[in-house]
């Protein structure tokens, strides 16, 4: 078994992808990944659709920029 705590975030995401059909491994890895973000953004459940779309577009841009700098 891999030591999930020693994996980088990219390695952990790859591990999740490779183990998506193994409930116990996926759950353990997802818990580790989620524990790394100590300040998650929480959105209200009644957020208007337009605001959801804006948030999603902003996040997509952020991820693309991060991937370009790697």
Backbone torsions as a table, in degrees:
resi	resn	phi	psi	omega
1	UNK	NA	137.8	179.0
2	UNK	-72.9	149.2	174.9
3	UNK	-86.6	101.7	-174.4
4	UNK	-63.5	-33.1	-178.2
5	UNK	-68.1	-22.8	-179.9
6	UNK	-90.7	-9.4	-179.1
7	UNK	-76.3	147.2	170.5
8	UNK	-72.4	168.2	179.1
9	UNK	-61.8	-41.2	178.8
10	UNK	-62.4	-42.5	178.3
11	UNK	-64.5	-39.6	-179.6
12	UNK	-65.7	-40.3	177.4
13	UNK	-64.7	-39.0	176.6
14	UNK	-63.9	-42.3	178.1
15	UNK	-60.7	-42.4	177.2
16	UNK	-60.1	-45.1	-180.0
17	UNK	-61.5	-43.1	-178.4
18	UNK	-71.3	-23.7	-175.7
19	UNK	-115.7	24.8	-176.5
20	UNK	-64.0	-19.8	179.4
21	UNK	-97.5	-0.1	178.1
22	UNK	-107.3	100.5	-172.6
23	UNK	-56.1	-43.0	-176.1
24	UNK	-69.8	-44.6	179.2
25	UNK	-66.2	-43.1	-179.4
26	UNK	-62.3	-46.1	-178.8
27	UNK	-61.9	-43.8	179.5
28	UNK	-63.6	-44.0	-179.7
29	UNK	-68.8	-39.5	178.6
30	UNK	-64.6	-40.2	177.0
31	UNK	-60.8	-42.1	178.3
32	UNK	-64.3	-45.1	-179.5
33	UNK	-62.3	-44.5	-179.2
34	UNK	-67.3	-31.2	-179.4
35	UNK	-70.3	-18.2	-178.2
36	UNK	-76.8	-21.4	179.6
37	UNK	-95.9	98.6	-175.6
38	UNK	-80.3	-9.1	-178.2
39	UNK	-136.3	66.5	-176.7
40	UNK	-70.8	152.4	175.4
41	UNK	-83.7	127.6	179.6
42	UNK	-113.5	126.8	-179.3
43	UNK	-106.8	145.9	179.2
44	UNK	-69.0	148.4	-177.4
45	UNK	-67.0	-20.7	-177.7
46	UNK	-101.5	26.5	-179.8
47	UNK	-62.7	130.6	-179.4
48	UNK	-62.0	150.2	-178.2
49	UNK	-55.1	-41.0	-179.8
50	UNK	-61.7	-39.2	179.1
51	UNK	-69.8	-38.0	176.9
52	UNK	-61.3	-44.9	179.1
53	UNK	-61.1	-42.6	179.5
54	UNK	-62.9	-45.5	-179.9
55	UNK	-61.2	-43.5	179.9
56	UNK	-63.6	-43.9	179.3
57	UNK	-63.2	-41.4	177.5
58	UNK	-61.5	-42.6	-179.3
59	UNK	-66.4	-40.6	178.3
60	UNK	-60.8	-44.9	177.7
61	UNK	-60.7	-43.2	-179.7
62	UNK	-61.3	-43.9	-179.2
63	UNK	-67.7	-42.2	178.5
64	UNK	-61.1	-42.9	179.2
65	UNK	-64.4	-40.4	179.0
66	UNK	-65.5	-39.3	179.6
67	UNK	-68.7	-33.1	178.9
68	UNK	-69.9	-29.8	-178.2
69	UNK	-85.0	-6.4	179.8
70	UNK	-80.1	NA	NA
